Structures are given as structure tokens and as C-alpha cells.
């Protein structure tokens, strides 16, 4: 029983850790972050951290490609605050429908979250609203340092192994920054942390390439960065769906494909999102397959 959306999100933790049949005989497990209750994504955690980092206010303005926008809307609306959501025009349609369903003002813009960000900052100043800024707010990665990473560590211990690899995708890089900080502080080089990003000239919903302009880049402690194309991410989605019966999103598919390529053992894969928001793209991929 929960008395608020925020209690509901925390009540879903720890999210499950599941051994993947598709990687046997290797010992590979998936951290199912799509078991978070609001957006079925890891962004429920991030949104909660961002809202808890601000002190009241009349409204919030933020830019997101999808999941974070919906998670923020849920929490902000439950607090009786206004929310203006900036979102790229190319973002999947379900996100925009859900935002409007919650009575959020949706502002669509060409470009990506980085190019839209300056307008968001100006709009927050104009309205006198709070801009929590997921791209530079330390609350983003500290949520995953304090909770997500510790959950993985404790679940692996209960499962009877210590991970040799932790593999996850990067967008803002918030969750992998927190997770990498945790595991490197405790285990050093005994645990290899691998970041997965879209290959050059490729796009994968929810993640993007690391660059020097990312405020978290200097804190991210990874041993390697693996490039995965959109087509390879879709291959990862199909592989896990057909071998494990799990409906994962493209960012999760990218992580699965990277793990297959690296041939890892004693590994934890962070699956941040599910498949349901990407039905149109997945249907097209299946048609091309036929």
C-alpha cells in the first residue's frame, strides 16, 4: 500500500535481477529497470531524484526525449505543480500522448535535447519555474550510486557471485556514472564497467554518444565504450525476446548486443527500458525481416 506516486516508485525497489537463458552457459544477469512503475524505465528513479533536489516552486521546465518527461510529469503533477515539457519532434509518439493525457504543456522542437536546452533555460527564467537540469544535476547520478548500484551489488551477492562486468547504455550518463563510481570505489579493476553508445551516424532512442560537453563525463569511470548501431540494437531486442521472453527496448537491446559481442561471463546488464513505446519501429523491423 502506497500513499503517493513517490512512495510507489520507491516501493518497486529493488528492481529484479534475472539470469538470462540467452547467454548460457555463461553467467549473465539483467537488472530489469523497466520494472519501475510509472514509465517502465530507469528514468522513474532519475525523476524522483530531480524533484527531491528542488525546494517547492510553482512549476518545472525540463527537456527530455521521452521517459524522463513522463516520469517528471507524474511526480510534479502529484505535487500540484505545473510542468512544461520540451521534447524533440523525433521522439516516439506515445511519450507525447501520455504527457498531454496528464495535462502537461508539450513543446516540440527540432533537434535533440542538447540543442533544445538553451531555450528551456530561458523559458524557466521567464516563467520563474524551476529547471532541475537532468544533464548536470548531481542528484541524477547520486540516485544510482546510492540505490541502483547497491541493489546490483547485494543481489549478485545473494545470487552467489561477484560480477566481473557491469554493462549499461549512456544518454545523460547519469545511471552509469553512479553505478561506475560505486563499483570502482569498492572493487577497482576487479569489476569492468562498460558503457554502450550509438555508433557514429546512428541513433538509438534514449541514448546518445558521449562527448566532452557532457557534465558527467569526467565522473564516469568506465573501462571501455562500445559502439552499437540501431540495427544491432534491434538484433539485441529480437535475441532477448526470442530466447528469454523479455520485451526490452532499443537501449536495452544495445546493451544485450554489446554483451554478446564481448562474450562476457559473470556479468550484469542494465536494461533501462521496455519495448512497448517502440511498437512502430519494432513492427517495421519485423516487416523488413520478413
C-alpha positions as CSV (number, residue, x, y, z in Angstrom):
1,X,0.0,0.0,0.0
2,X,1.3,3.4,-1.0
3,X,0.1,6.9,-0.2
4,X,1.8,8.7,-3.1
5,X,3.4,8.2,-6.5
6,X,6.8,8.8,-4.9
7,X,6.2,6.0,-2.4
8,X,5.1,3.8,-5.2
9,X,8.3,4.3,-7.1
10,X,10.5,3.6,-4.1
11,X,8.3,0.6,-3.3
12,X,9.3,-1.1,-6.6
13,X,13.0,-1.3,-5.4
14,X,15.0,-3.3,-5.6
15,X,14.0,-4.0,-9.3
16,X,14.6,-7.6,-10.2
17,X,17.8,-9.2,-11.2
18,X,17.2,-12.0,-13.7
19,X,19.5,-14.7,-15.1
20,X,19.4,-14.7,-18.9
21,X,18.9,-18.0,-20.6
22,X,20.1,-16.5,-23.9
23,X,23.7,-16.2,-22.7
24,X,24.1,-19.7,-21.2
25,X,26.4,-21.4,-20.4
26,X,27.8,-18.0,-19.4
27,X,26.5,-16.5,-16.2
28,X,24.8,-13.2,-17.4
29,X,22.1,-11.4,-15.5
30,X,19.8,-8.5,-16.3
31,X,18.9,-5.7,-14.0
32,X,15.3,-5.1,-15.0
33,X,14.9,-1.3,-14.6
34,X,11.8,-1.4,-16.8
35,X,10.1,-2.8,-13.7
36,X,9.8,0.7,-12.4
37,X,6.1,1.5,-12.2
38,X,5.5,4.9,-13.9
39,X,7.4,4.8,-17.2
40,X,8.6,1.2,-17.1
41,X,12.1,2.7,-17.3
42,X,15.1,3.7,-15.2
43,X,14.0,7.3,-15.5
44,X,11.5,6.9,-12.7
45,X,14.5,6.9,-10.3
46,X,16.1,9.9,-12.0
47,X,12.9,11.9,-12.0
48,X,12.3,11.2,-8.3
49,X,15.9,12.4,-7.5
50,X,15.5,15.6,-9.5
51,X,12.2,16.5,-7.8
52,X,13.6,15.8,-4.4
53,X,16.5,18.0,-5.2
54,X,14.3,21.1,-5.6
55,X,12.5,23.0,-2.9
56,X,8.9,23.6,-3.8
57,X,8.1,26.1,-6.5
58,X,5.1,26.8,-8.7
59,X,6.3,24.8,-11.8
60,X,9.0,22.9,-13.6
61,X,10.5,23.2,-17.1
62,X,12.7,20.4,-18.5
63,X,13.7,18.8,-21.8
64,X,13.8,15.1,-22.4
65,X,13.5,12.7,-25.3
66,X,10.7,10.8,-23.5
67,X,10.8,8.6,-20.4
68,X,12.1,11.3,-18.0
69,X,9.5,13.8,-19.3
70,X,6.7,11.3,-18.4
71,X,8.2,10.4,-15.0
72,X,8.6,14.0,-14.1
73,X,5.1,14.8,-15.2
74,X,3.7,12.1,-12.9
75,X,5.6,13.3,-9.8
76,X,5.2,17.0,-10.5
77,X,1.5,16.7,-11.1
78,X,1.0,14.7,-8.0
79,X,2.6,17.6,-6.1
80,X,0.2,20.0,-7.6
81,X,2.8,21.9,-9.7
82,X,2.8,23.0,-13.3
83,X,5.1,21.3,-15.8
84,X,6.3,22.5,-19.2
85,X,7.8,19.6,-21.2
86,X,10.2,20.3,-24.1
87,X,10.6,17.3,-26.3
88,X,12.3,16.6,-29.7
89,X,9.9,16.2,-32.6
90,X,11.6,12.9,-33.4
91,X,10.7,11.4,-30.1
92,X,8.3,8.4,-30.2
93,X,4.6,9.5,-30.2
94,X,3.5,7.6,-27.1
95,X,5.5,9.9,-24.9
96,X,3.7,13.0,-26.2
97,X,0.3,11.4,-25.8
98,X,1.0,10.4,-22.2
99,X,2.2,13.9,-21.4
100,X,-0.9,15.5,-22.8
101,X,-3.0,13.0,-21.0
102,X,-1.6,14.3,-17.7
103,X,-2.4,17.9,-18.7
104,X,1.2,18.9,-19.4
105,X,2.1,21.7,-21.8
106,X,4.2,19.9,-24.5
107,X,6.6,22.0,-26.6
108,X,8.0,20.1,-29.6
109,X,11.2,21.3,-31.2
110,X,13.6,20.2,-34.0
111,X,16.9,18.9,-32.9
112,X,17.9,16.9,-29.8
113,X,17.9,17.6,-26.1
114,X,21.3,19.3,-26.2
115,X,20.3,21.8,-28.9
116,X,16.9,22.5,-27.2
117,X,18.4,23.0,-23.7
118,X,19.2,26.8,-24.1
119,X,15.6,27.6,-24.9
120,X,14.5,25.6,-21.8
121,X,16.8,27.6,-19.5
122,X,15.4,30.8,-20.9
123,X,11.8,29.7,-20.6
124,X,12.4,28.6,-17.0
125,X,13.8,32.1,-16.2
126,X,10.9,33.8,-18.0
127,X,8.2,31.9,-16.1
128,X,10.0,31.8,-12.8
129,X,9.8,28.0,-12.9
130,X,12.5,25.5,-11.7
131,X,14.7,23.9,-14.2
132,X,16.1,20.7,-12.4
133,X,18.5,20.1,-15.4
134,X,19.0,16.4,-15.6
135,X,22.2,16.9,-17.6
136,X,24.2,18.5,-14.8
137,X,22.3,17.9,-11.5
138,X,24.4,15.7,-9.2
139,X,21.1,14.2,-7.9
140,X,20.9,12.3,-11.2
141,X,23.9,10.1,-10.7
142,X,23.8,10.1,-6.9
143,X,20.4,8.3,-7.0
144,X,22.1,5.4,-8.9
145,X,25.2,5.5,-6.7
146,X,23.1,5.2,-3.5
147,X,20.4,2.8,-4.7
148,X,20.7,1.2,-8.2
149,X,24.4,0.2,-7.8
150,X,24.0,-1.0,-4.2
151,X,21.0,-3.2,-5.3
152,X,23.1,-4.8,-8.0
153,X,25.9,-5.5,-5.6
154,X,23.6,-7.0,-3.0
155,X,21.6,-9.1,-5.5
156,X,24.8,-10.5,-7.0
157,X,26.0,-11.5,-3.5
158,X,22.7,-13.2,-2.8
159,X,22.9,-15.0,-6.2
160,X,26.3,-16.3,-5.2
161,X,28.7,-14.5,-7.5
162,X,30.7,-11.2,-7.9
163,X,30.2,-9.6,-11.2
164,X,33.2,-9.3,-13.5
165,X,31.4,-6.9,-15.8
166,X,28.6,-4.3,-15.5
167,X,27.3,-3.1,-18.8
168,X,24.9,-0.3,-19.4
169,X,24.0,2.4,-22.0
170,X,24.6,6.1,-21.7
171,X,22.4,9.1,-22.5
172,X,22.9,11.8,-19.9
173,X,25.2,9.1,-18.4
174,X,23.5,9.6,-15.1
175,X,22.8,6.0,-14.1
176,X,26.2,4.6,-15.5
177,X,28.1,7.4,-13.7
178,X,26.6,6.5,-10.4
179,X,27.0,2.7,-11.0
180,X,30.6,3.1,-12.2
181,X,31.5,5.2,-9.2
182,X,30.1,2.7,-6.8
183,X,31.8,-0.4,-8.3
184,X,35.1,1.2,-8.9
185,X,35.3,2.6,-5.4
186,X,34.6,-0.9,-3.9
187,X,36.2,-3.3,-6.4
188,X,38.6,-1.3,-8.6
189,X,39.7,-3.2,-11.7
190,X,38.1,-6.5,-10.4
191,X,34.9,-5.2,-12.0
192,X,35.0,-3.9,-15.6
193,X,32.4,-1.2,-16.3
194,X,31.4,-1.0,-19.9
195,X,29.4,1.9,-21.5
196,X,27.3,1.4,-24.6
197,X,26.6,4.3,-27.0
198,X,25.1,4.6,-30.5
199,X,27.7,4.2,-33.3
200,X,28.6,7.3,-35.3
201,X,25.8,8.4,-37.6
202,X,23.3,6.1,-35.8
203,X,20.5,7.0,-33.4
204,X,19.0,4.8,-30.7
205,X,16.1,6.1,-28.7
206,X,17.0,7.2,-25.1
207,X,20.8,7.1,-25.5
208,X,23.4,9.2,-27.3
209,X,27.2,9.4,-27.8
210,X,29.4,10.6,-25.0
211,X,31.2,13.9,-25.6
212,X,33.3,16.4,-23.7
213,X,30.2,18.6,-23.3
214,X,28.6,16.0,-21.0
215,X,29.0,17.3,-17.4
216,X,29.1,13.8,-16.1
217,X,31.8,12.6,-18.5
218,X,34.7,13.4,-16.1
219,X,33.0,11.4,-13.3
220,X,32.1,8.4,-15.4
221,X,34.6,5.6,-14.6
222,X,34.4,3.1,-17.4
223,X,36.9,0.6,-18.8
224,X,35.6,0.7,-22.3
225,X,33.0,2.3,-24.5
226,X,31.3,0.1,-27.1
227,X,29.6,1.4,-30.2
228,X,26.3,-0.3,-31.3
229,X,24.3,0.6,-34.4
230,X,20.5,0.9,-34.5
231,X,20.3,-2.3,-36.5
232,X,22.4,-4.1,-33.9
233,X,20.3,-2.8,-31.1
234,X,17.2,-4.2,-32.9
235,X,19.0,-7.5,-33.2
236,X,19.6,-7.5,-29.4
237,X,15.9,-6.8,-28.8
238,X,14.9,-9.8,-31.0
239,X,17.6,-12.0,-29.5
240,X,16.3,-11.4,-25.9
241,X,12.6,-11.6,-26.9
242,X,13.0,-14.9,-28.6
243,X,15.4,-16.5,-26.2
244,X,14.3,-15.1,-22.8
245,X,10.7,-14.0,-23.5
246,X,11.6,-10.4,-22.3
247,X,10.2,-7.4,-24.2
248,X,13.1,-4.9,-24.0
249,X,13.5,-1.5,-25.6
250,X,16.2,-0.5,-28.0
251,X,18.6,0.9,-25.4
252,X,18.4,-2.4,-23.6
253,X,18.8,-4.2,-26.9
254,X,22.0,-2.2,-27.5
255,X,23.3,-3.4,-24.1
256,X,22.4,-7.0,-24.9
257,X,24.2,-6.8,-28.3
258,X,27.3,-5.3,-26.8
259,X,27.4,-8.2,-24.2
260,X,27.1,-10.8,-27.0
261,X,29.9,-9.2,-28.9
262,X,32.2,-9.0,-25.9
263,X,31.3,-12.7,-24.9
264,X,31.2,-11.8,-21.3
265,X,30.7,-14.0,-18.2
266,X,29.7,-13.2,-14.7
267,X,28.1,-10.0,-16.0
268,X,25.2,-7.7,-15.1
269,X,23.4,-5.9,-18.0
270,X,21.4,-2.9,-17.1
271,X,18.2,-2.9,-19.1
272,X,16.8,0.6,-18.7
273,X,13.6,0.4,-20.9
274,X,11.0,-1.9,-22.3
275,X,9.6,-2.5,-25.8
276,X,6.1,-1.1,-25.6
277,X,6.8,2.5,-26.5
278,X,8.6,1.5,-29.7
279,X,5.9,-0.6,-31.4
280,X,6.0,1.2,-34.7
281,X,9.8,0.9,-35.1
282,X,9.7,-2.8,-34.0
283,X,6.9,-3.6,-36.4
284,X,8.9,-2.0,-39.2
285,X,12.0,-4.1,-38.3
286,X,9.9,-7.2,-38.3
287,X,8.4,-6.4,-41.8
288,X,12.0,-5.8,-43.1
289,X,13.0,-9.2,-41.6
290,X,10.3,-11.0,-43.5
